[in-house]
Amino acid sequence: MIIRVRHVAAACVLGAALTACGAPDAPTAARPAPSSASSAPADSSRPPTLTPGAGGLTPVFTNGPRTGDKTVALTFDADMTADEGPRAAAGERFDNPELISTLRTLKVPATVFMTGRWAEEYPAEARSIGADRNFEIANHSYSHYAFTGDCYGLPRVAADGMKNDVERAYTAFRKAGIAHPMPYFRFPGGCYDRQVLKTLAPTGVTAVQWDVVSGDAFATDSDAVARQVMEGVKPGSVVVMHCTRSAAPATERAVRAIVPELRAKGYRFVKVSQLIGAAAARH
């Protein structure tokens, strides 16, 4: 599911949902690596995470350090909800292999926030993305239900089902053959509150939001998308885009414009894990 974006509390942004759907009860899956405490020894084999917030809340990451190191992370939400299987069977495409191919051709590292349902629908593509060292796959929930109320019409995950929904996505990734999904989670619609951060704390994920909205959802003008990104990017920015060609058809063309322009301005593309690592190193 694709969302349009707007600002919400706690620096979240998101948009109106294209559709809403449900998901059946989920089995419990293996949890991702827990967040590292500041006193814990460094482990170079473990993806960097942020230290939990006050009271042990799930930490929230929005952007990297605003330093002279001009880095930027392009992120792509691979959205699909549980009720969209019939639409996919009828020919609607929720994937975007051309976009992935362009990122590979341009040698752009990227982070893909994938729903479990997307991984089930496109397991070969999910596995290929996950095996590419230039990409990393992170969790965008299984069902794409909202984790708070009043989240642009999205159905809501029950409070006692939120952790299960996150874990079910990791189960879907494992079944698709994704060996090393990242311990990062992007809220459906970008909606969260303090209680949700408390509920998800046992999963050990770092929540990842963004500071630059591309406006690619439903857009047909790739130049407008590119301009919006160029106007918003700062050192350390996280840009939210989409990897769903049926509802974000201009994204691949926009990327072809954005990448050379940002490189000409001295920017270097990195994955979210690199920005989180840089941020964690400063604390």
Contacts in CASP RR format, 6 or more apart in sequence:
PFRMAT RR
TARGET T0000
AUTHOR 0000-0000-0000
METHOD contacts of the structure
MODEL  1
MIIRVRHVAAACVLGAALTACGAPDAPTAARPAPSSASSAPADSSRPPTL
TPGAGGLTPVFTNGPRTGDKTVALTFDADMTADEGPRAAAGERFDNPELI
STLRTLKVPATVFMTGRWAEEYPAEARSIGADRNFEIANHSYSHYAFTGD
CYGLPRVAADGMKNDVERAYTAFRKAGIAHPMPYFRFPGGCYDRQVLKTL
APTGVTAVQWDVVSGDAFATDSDAVARQVMEGVKPGSVVVMHCTRSAAPA
TERAVRAIVPELRAKGYRFVKVSQLIGAAAARH
1 17 0 8 1.000
1 18 0 8 1.000
1 19 0 8 1.000
1 20 0 8 1.000
1 21 0 8 1.000
1 79 0 8 1.000
1 80 0 8 1.000
1 81 0 8 1.000
1 84 0 8 1.000
1 144 0 8 1.000
1 154 0 8 1.000
1 188 0 8 1.000
1 247 0 8 1.000
2 17 0 8 1.000
2 18 0 8 1.000
2 77 0 8 1.000
2 79 0 8 1.000
2 217 0 8 1.000
2 218 0 8 1.000
2 242 0 8 1.000
2 244 0 8 1.000
2 247 0 8 1.000
2 248 0 8 1.000
3 14 0 8 1.000
3 15 0 8 1.000
3 16 0 8 1.000
3 17 0 8 1.000
3 18 0 8 1.000
3 77 0 8 1.000
3 79 0 8 1.000
3 152 0 8 1.000
3 189 0 8 1.000
3 190 0 8 1.000
3 217 0 8 1.000
4 14 0 8 1.000
4 15 0 8 1.000
4 16 0 8 1.000
4 215 0 8 1.000
4 217 0 8 1.000
4 218 0 8 1.000
5 13 0 8 1.000
5 14 0 8 1.000
5 15 0 8 1.000
5 213 0 8 1.000
5 215 0 8 1.000
5 217 0 8 1.000
5 240 0 8 1.000
6 13 0 8 1.000
6 14 0 8 1.000
6 15 0 8 1.000
7 13 0 8 1.000
8 14 0 8 1.000
8 190 0 8 1.000
8 191 0 8 1.000
9 193 0 8 1.000
10 60 0 8 1.000
10 192 0 8 1.000
10 193 0 8 1.000
11 62 0 8 1.000
11 209 0 8 1.000
11 211 0 8 1.000
12 187 0 8 1.000
12 190 0 8 1.000
12 191 0 8 1.000
12 192 0 8 1.000
12 209 0 8 1.000
13 190 0 8 1.000
13 209 0 8 1.000
13 210 0 8 1.000
13 213 0 8 1.000
13 240 0 8 1.000
14 151 0 8 1.000
14 152 0 8 1.000
14 189 0 8 1.000
14 190 0 8 1.000
14 191 0 8 1.000
15 152 0 8 1.000
15 189 0 8 1.000
15 217 0 8 1.000
16 152 0 8 1.000
16 153 0 8 1.000
17 152 0 8 1.000
17 153 0 8 1.000
17 154 0 8 1.000
17 189 0 8 1.000
18 217 0 8 1.000
18 218 0 8 1.000
18 247 0 8 1.000
19 81 0 8 1.000
19 83 0 8 1.000
19 84 0 8 1.000
20 81 0 8 1.000
20 145 0 8 1.000
20 153 0 8 1.000
20 154 0 8 1.000
20 155 0 8 1.000
21 81 0 8 1.000
21 82 0 8 1.000
21 83 0 8 1.000
21 84 0 8 1.000
21 143 0 8 1.000
21 144 0 8 1.000
21 145 0 8 1.000
21 155 0 8 1.000
22 81 0 8 1.000
22 82 0 8 1.000
22 83 0 8 1.000
22 143 0 8 1.000
22 145 0 8 1.000
22 155 0 8 1.000
23 81 0 8 1.000
23 82 0 8 1.000
23 117 0 8 1.000
23 142 0 8 1.000
23 143 0 8 1.000
23 145 0 8 1.000
23 165 0 8 1.000
23 168 0 8 1.000
24 82 0 8 1.000
25 164 0 8 1.000
26 142 0 8 1.000
26 161 0 8 1.000
26 164 0 8 1.000
26 165 0 8 1.000
26 167 0 8 1.000
26 168 0 8 1.000
26 171 0 8 1.000
27 164 0 8 1.000
27 168 0 8 1.000
27 171 0 8 1.000
28 164 0 8 1.000
28 167 0 8 1.000
29 167 0 8 1.000
29 168 0 8 1.000
29 170 0 8 1.000
29 171 0 8 1.000
29 174 0 8 1.000
30 167 0 8 1.000
30 170 0 8 1.000
30 171 0 8 1.000
30 174 0 8 1.000
31 167 0 8 1.000
31 170 0 8 1.000
31 202 0 8 1.000
31 203 0 8 1.000
31 204 0 8 1.000
32 139 0 8 1.000
32 170 0 8 1.000
32 181 0 8 1.000
32 182 0 8 1.000
32 183 0 8 1.000
32 203 0 8 1.000
32 204 0 8 1.000
32 205 0 8 1.000
33 46 0 8 1.000
33 47 0 8 1.000
33 49 0 8 1.000
33 183 0 8 1.000
33 204 0 8 1.000
34 49 0 8 1.000
34 183 0 8 1.000
34 204 0 8 1.000
35 49 0 8 1.000
35 50 0 8 1.000
35 51 0 8 1.000
35 52 0 8 1.000
35 58 0 8 1.000
35 59 0 8 1.000
35 183 0 8 1.000
35 204 0 8 1.000
35 205 0 8 1.000
35 206 0 8 1.000
36 43 0 8 1.000
36 46 0 8 1.000
36 48 0 8 1.000
36 49 0 8 1.000
36 51 0 8 1.000
36 280 0 8 1.000
37 51 0 8 1.000
37 52 0 8 1.000
38 51 0 8 1.000
38 283 0 8 1.000
47 182 0 8 1.000
47 183 0 8 1.000
47 184 0 8 1.000
47 273 0 8 1.000
47 276 0 8 1.000
48 273 0 8 1.000
48 276 0 8 1.000
48 277 0 8 1.000
48 280 0 8 1.000
49 59 0 8 1.000
49 183 0 8 1.000
49 184 0 8 1.000
49 204 0 8 1.000
49 205 0 8 1.000
49 206 0 8 1.000
49 276 0 8 1.000
49 280 0 8 1.000
50 59 0 8 1.000
50 60 0 8 1.000
50 61 0 8 1.000
50 206 0 8 1.000
50 276 0 8 1.000
50 279 0 8 1.000
50 280 0 8 1.000
51 59 0 8 1.000
51 280 0 8 1.000
51 283 0 8 1.000
52 58 0 8 1.000
52 59 0 8 1.000
52 201 0 8 1.000
53 59 0 8 1.000
55 198 0 8 1.000
56 198 0 8 1.000
56 201 0 8 1.000
57 194 0 8 1.000
57 197 0 8 1.000
57 198 0 8 1.000
57 201 0 8 1.000
58 185 0 8 1.000
58 196 0 8 1.000
58 197 0 8 1.000
58 198 0 8 1.000
58 200 0 8 1.000
58 201 0 8 1.000
58 203 0 8 1.000
58 204 0 8 1.000
58 205 0 8 1.000
58 206 0 8 1.000
58 207 0 8 1.000
59 206 0 8 1.000
59 207 0 8 1.000
60 192 0 8 1.000
60 197 0 8 1.000
60 206 0 8 1.000
60 207 0 8 1.000
60 208 0 8 1.000
60 209 0 8 1.000
61 184 0 8 1.000
61 206 0 8 1.000
61 207 0 8 1.000
61 208 0 8 1.000
61 209 0 8 1.000
61 238 0 8 1.000
61 272 0 8 1.000
61 275 0 8 1.000
61 276 0 8 1.000
61 279 0 8 1.000
62 209 0 8 1.000
62 210 0 8 1.000
62 211 0 8 1.000
62 238 0 8 1.000
63 210 0 8 1.000
63 211 0 8 1.000
63 234 0 8 1.000
63 236 0 8 1.000
63 237 0 8 1.000
63 238 0 8 1.000
63 275 0 8 1.000
64 71 0 8 1.000
64 235 0 8 1.000
64 236 0 8 1.000
64 237 0 8 1.000
64 238 0 8 1.000
64 275 0 8 1.000
64 276 0 8 1.000
64 278 0 8 1.000
64 279 0 8 1.000
65 235 0 8 1.000
65 236 0 8 1.000
65 275 0 8 1.000
65 278 0 8 1.000
65 279 0 8 1.000
65 282 0 8 1.000
66 234 0 8 1.000
66 235 0 8 1.000
66 236 0 8 1.000
67 235 0 8 1.000
67 236 0 8 1.000
68 235 0 8 1.000
69 235 0 8 1.000
69 268 0 8 1.000
69 278 0 8 1.000
70 235 0 8 1.000
70 236 0 8 1.000
70 265 0 8 1.000
70 266 0 8 1.000
70 267 0 8 1.000
70 268 0 8 1.000
71 235 0 8 1.000
71 236 0 8 1.000
71 267 0 8 1.000
71 268 0 8 1.000
71 269 0 8 1.000
71 270 0 8 1.000
71 274 0 8 1.000
71 275 0 8 1.000
71 278 0 8 1.000
72 233 0 8 1.000
72 235 0 8 1.000
72 236 0 8 1.000
72 237 0 8 1.000
72 238 0 8 1.000
72 239 0 8 1.000
72 262 0 8 1.000
72 267 0 8 1.000
72 268 0 8 1.000
72 269 0 8 1.000
72 270 0 8 1.000
73 109 0 8 1.000
73 110 0 8 1.000
73 111 0 8 1.000
73 236 0 8 1.000
73 237 0 8 1.000
73 238 0 8 1.000
73 239 0 8 1.000
73 269 0 8 1.000
73 270 0 8 1.000
73 271 0 8 1.000
73 272 0 8 1.000
73 274 0 8 1.000
73 275 0 8 1.000
74 103 0 8 1.000
74 108 0 8 1.000
74 110 0 8 1.000
74 111 0 8 1.000
74 239 0 8 1.000
74 241 0 8 1.000
74 255 0 8 1.000
74 258 0 8 1.000
74 269 0 8 1.000
75 110 0 8 1.000
75 111 0 8 1.000
75 112 0 8 1.000
75 113 0 8 1.000
75 186 0 8 1.000
75 208 0 8 1.000
75 210 0 8 1.000
75 238 0 8 1.000
75 239 0 8 1.000
75 240 0 8 1.000
75 241 0 8 1.000
75 272 0 8 1.000
76 99 0 8 1.000
76 110 0 8 1.000
76 111 0 8 1.000
76 112 0 8 1.000
76 113 0 8 1.000
76 241 0 8 1.000
76 242 0 8 1.000
76 243 0 8 1.000
76 251 0 8 1.000
77 112 0 8 1.000
77 113 0 8 1.000
77 140 0 8 1.000
77 186 0 8 1.000
77 240 0 8 1.000
77 241 0 8 1.000
77 242 0 8 1.000
77 243 0 8 1.000
77 244 0 8 1.000
78 94 0 8 1.000
78 95 0 8 1.000
78 112 0 8 1.000
78 113 0 8 1.000
78 114 0 8 1.000
78 115 0 8 1.000
78 118 0 8 1.000
78 126 0 8 1.000
78 140 0 8 1.000
78 242 0 8 1.000
78 243 0 8 1.000
78 244 0 8 1.000
79 94 0 8 1.000
79 115 0 8 1.000
79 118 0 8 1.000
79 140 0 8 1.000
79 144 0 8 1.000
79 242 0 8 1.000
79 243 0 8 1.000
79 244 0 8 1.000
79 247 0 8 1.000
80 88 0 8 1.000
80 94 0 8 1.000
80 115 0 8 1.000
80 116 0 8 1.000
80 117 0 8 1.000
80 118 0 8 1.000
80 121 0 8 1.000
80 144 0 8 1.000
80 244 0 8 1.000
81 115 0 8 1.000
81 117 0 8 1.000
81 143 0 8 1.000
81 144 0 8 1.000
82 117 0 8 1.000
82 142 0 8 1.000
82 143 0 8 1.000
82 144 0 8 1.000
84 92 0 8 1.000
84 94 0 8 1.000
84 117 0 8 1.000
85 117 0 8 1.000
85 121 0 8 1.000
88 94 0 8 1.000
88 121 0 8 1.000
92 246 0 8 1.000
93 244 0 8 1.000
93 245 0 8 1.000
93 246 0 8 1.000
94 118 0 8 1.000
94 121 0 8 1.000
94 122 0 8 1.000
94 244 0 8 1.000
94 245 0 8 1.000
94 246 0 8 1.000
95 118 0 8 1.000
95 121 0 8 1.000
95 122 0 8 1.000
95 125 0 8 1.000
95 243 0 8 1.000
95 244 0 8 1.000
95 245 0 8 1.000
96 242 0 8 1.000
96 243 0 8 1.000
96 244 0 8 1.000
96 245 0 8 1.000
96 248 0 8 1.000
96 251 0 8 1.000
96 252 0 8 1.000
97 125 0 8 1.000
98 245 0 8 1.000
98 252 0 8 1.000
99 243 0 8 1.000
99 245 0 8 1.000
99 251 0 8 1.000
99 252 0 8 1.000
99 255 0 8 1.000
100 125 0 8 1.000
100 128 0 8 1.000
100 129 0 8 1.000
100 135 0 8 1.000
100 243 0 8 1.000
102 252 0 8 1.000
102 255 0 8 1.000
102 256 0 8 1.000
103 110 0 8 1.000
103 134 0 8 1.000
103 135 0 8 1.000
103 255 0 8 1.000
104 132 0 8 1.000
104 134 0 8 1.000
106 255 0 8 1.000
106 256 0 8 1.000
106 259 0 8 1.000
107 134 0 8 1.000
108 134 0 8 1.000
108 255 0 8 1.000
108 259 0 8 1.000
108 269 0 8 1.000
109 134 0 8 1.000
109 135 0 8 1.000
109 269 0 8 1.000
109 270 0 8 1.000
109 271 0 8 1.000
109 274 0 8 1.000
110 134 0 8 1.000
110 135 0 8 1.000
110 136 0 8 1.000
110 269 0 8 1.000
110 271 0 8 1.000
111 135 0 8 1.000
111 136 0 8 1.000
111 137 0 8 1.000
111 138 0 8 1.000
111 182 0 8 1.000
111 184 0 8 1.000
111 208 0 8 1.000
111 271 0 8 1.000
111 272 0 8 1.000
111 273 0 8 1.000
112 129 0 8 1.000
112 135 0 8 1.000
112 136 0 8 1.000
112 137 0 8 1.000
112 138 0 8 1.000
112 243 0 8 1.000
113 138 0 8 1.000
113 139 0 8 1.000
113 140 0 8 1.000
113 184 0 8 1.000
113 186 0 8 1.000
113 208 0 8 1.000
114 126 0 8 1.000
114 129 0 8 1.000
114 137 0 8 1.000
114 138 0 8 1.000
114 139 0 8 1.000
114 140 0 8 1.000
114 169 0 8 1.000
114 173 0 8 1.000
115 140 0 8 1.000
115 141 0 8 1.000
115 142 0 8 1.000
115 143 0 8 1.000
115 144 0 8 1.000
115 169 0 8 1.000
116 140 0 8 1.000
116 141 0 8 1.000
116 142 0 8 1.000
116 168 0 8 1.000
116 169 0 8 1.000
116 172 0 8 1.000
116 173 0 8 1.000
117 142 0 8 1.000
117 143 0 8 1.000
117 144 0 8 1.000
117 172 0 8 1.000
118 126 0 8 1.000
118 140 0 8 1.000
119 126 0 8 1.000
119 169 0 8 1.000
119 172 0 8 1.000
119 173 0 8 1.000
119 175 0 8 1.000
119 176 0 8 1.000
119 178 0 8 1.000
120 172 0 8 1.000
120 175 0 8 1.000
120 176 0 8 1.000
123 175 0 8 1.000
123 176 0 8 1.000
123 177 0 8 1.000
126 137 0 8 1.000
126 173 0 8 1.000
126 176 0 8 1.000
126 177 0 8 1.000
126 178 0 8 1.000
127 176 0 8 1.000
127 177 0 8 1.000
127 178 0 8 1.000
129 135 0 8 1.000
129 137 0 8 1.000
130 136 0 8 1.000
130 137 0 8 1.000
130 178 0 8 1.000
130 179 0 8 1.000
130 180 0 8 1.000
130 181 0 8 1.000
131 179 0 8 1.000
135 271 0 8 1.000
136 180 0 8 1.000
136 182 0 8 1.000
136 271 0 8 1.000
136 272 0 8 1.000
136 273 0 8 1.000
137 173 0 8 1.000
137 178 0 8 1.000
137 181 0 8 1.000
137 182 0 8 1.000
138 181 0 8 1.000
138 182 0 8 1.000
138 184 0 8 1.000
138 185 0 8 1.000
138 186 0 8 1.000
138 208 0 8 1.000
138 272 0 8 1.000
139 166 0 8 1.000
139 169 0 8 1.000
139 170 0 8 1.000
139 173 0 8 1.000
139 181 0 8 1.000
139 182 0 8 1.000
139 184 0 8 1.000
139 185 0 8 1.000
139 186 0 8 1.000
139 205 0 8 1.000
140 169 0 8 1.000
140 185 0 8 1.000
140 186 0 8 1.000
140 188 0 8 1.000
141 147 0 8 1.000
141 157 0 8 1.000
141 165 0 8 1.000
141 166 0 8 1.000
141 169 0 8 1.000
141 185 0 8 1.000
141 187 0 8 1.000
141 188 0 8 1.000
142 165 0 8 1.000
142 166 0 8 1.000
142 168 0 8 1.000
142 169 0 8 1.000
142 172 0 8 1.000
143 157 0 8 1.000
143 165 0 8 1.000
143 168 0 8 1.000
143 188 0 8 1.000
144 154 0 8 1.000
144 188 0 8 1.000
145 154 0 8 1.000
145 155 0 8 1.000
145 156 0 8 1.000
145 157 0 8 1.000
145 165 0 8 1.000
145 188 0 8 1.000
146 152 0 8 1.000
146 153 0 8 1.000
146 154 0 8 1.000
146 155 0 8 1.000
146 156 0 8 1.000
146 157 0 8 1.000
146 188 0 8 1.000
146 189 0 8 1.000
146 191 0 8 1.000
147 156 0 8 1.000
147 157 0 8 1.000
147 162 0 8 1.000
147 187 0 8 1.000
147 188 0 8 1.000
147 191 0 8 1.000
147 192 0 8 1.000
147 196 0 8 1.000
148 156 0 8 1.000
148 191 0 8 1.000
148 192 0 8 1.000
148 193 0 8 1.000
148 196 0 8 1.000
149 156 0 8 1.000
149 191 0 8 1.000
150 191 0 8 1.000
151 188 0 8 1.000
151 189 0 8 1.000
151 190 0 8 1.000
151 191 0 8 1.000
152 189 0 8 1.000
152 191 0 8 1.000
154 188 0 8 1.000
154 189 0 8 1.000
154 191 0 8 1.000
157 165 0 8 1.000
159 195 0 8 1.000
159 199 0 8 1.000
162 196 0 8 1.000
162 199 0 8 1.000
162 200 0 8 1.000
163 199 0 8 1.000
163 200 0 8 1.000
163 202 0 8 1.000
163 203 0 8 1.000
166 185 0 8 1.000
166 200 0 8 1.000
166 203 0 8 1.000
166 205 0 8 1.000
167 203 0 8 1.000
170 181 0 8 1.000
173 181 0 8 1.000
182 272 0 8 1.000
182 273 0 8 1.000
183 204 0 8 1.000
183 205 0 8 1.000
183 206 0 8 1.000
184 205 0 8 1.000
184 206 0 8 1.000
184 207 0 8 1.000
184 208 0 8 1.000
184 272 0 8 1.000
184 273 0 8 1.000
184 276 0 8 1.000
185 200 0 8 1.000
185 203 0 8 1.000
185 205 0 8 1.000
185 206 0 8 1.000
185 207 0 8 1.000
185 208 0 8 1.000
186 207 0 8 1.000
186 208 0 8 1.000
186 209 0 8 1.000
187 196 0 8 1.000
187 207 0 8 1.000
187 209 0 8 1.000
190 209 0 8 1.000
192 207 0 8 1.000
197 207 0 8 1.000
200 207 0 8 1.000
206 276 0 8 1.000
208 238 0 8 1.000
208 272 0 8 1.000
208 276 0 8 1.000
209 238 0 8 1.000
210 238 0 8 1.000
210 239 0 8 1.000
210 240 0 8 1.000
211 234 0 8 1.000
211 237 0 8 1.000
211 238 0 8 1.000
212 229 0 8 1.000
212 232 0 8 1.000
212 233 0 8 1.000
212 237 0 8 1.000
212 238 0 8 1.000
212 239 0 8 1.000
212 240 0 8 1.000
213 228 0 8 1.000
213 240 0 8 1.000
214 225 0 8 1.000
214 228 0 8 1.000
214 229 0 8 1.000
214 239 0 8 1.000
214 240 0 8 1.000
214 241 0 8 1.000
214 251 0 8 1.000
214 254 0 8 1.000
215 225 0 8 1.000
215 228 0 8 1.000
216 225 0 8 1.000
216 241 0 8 1.000
216 242 0 8 1.000
216 248 0 8 1.000
216 250 0 8 1.000
216 251 0 8 1.000
216 254 0 8 1.000
217 242 0 8 1.000
217 247 0 8 1.000
217 248 0 8 1.000
218 247 0 8 1.000
218 248 0 8 1.000
219 225 0 8 1.000
219 248 0 8 1.000
219 249 0 8 1.000
219 250 0 8 1.000
219 251 0 8 1.000
219 254 0 8 1.000
220 249 0 8 1.000
220 250 0 8 1.000
221 250 0 8 1.000
222 250 0 8 1.000
222 251 0 8 1.000
222 253 0 8 1.000
222 254 0 8 1.000
222 257 0 8 1.000
223 254 0 8 1.000
223 257 0 8 1.000
225 250 0 8 1.000
225 251 0 8 1.000
225 254 0 8 1.000
226 254 0 8 1.000
226 257 0 8 1.000
226 258 0 8 1.000
226 261 0 8 1.000
229 239 0 8 1.000
229 254 0 8 1.000
229 258 0 8 1.000
230 258 0 8 1.000
230 261 0 8 1.000
230 262 0 8 1.000
233 239 0 8 1.000
233 262 0 8 1.000
233 267 0 8 1.000
235 267 0 8 1.000
236 275 0 8 1.000
238 272 0 8 1.000
238 275 0 8 1.000
241 248 0 8 1.000
241 251 0 8 1.000
241 254 0 8 1.000
241 255 0 8 1.000
242 248 0 8 1.000
242 251 0 8 1.000
243 251 0 8 1.000
245 251 0 8 1.000
245 252 0 8 1.000
259 269 0 8 1.000
262 269 0 8 1.000
263 269 0 8 1.000
END
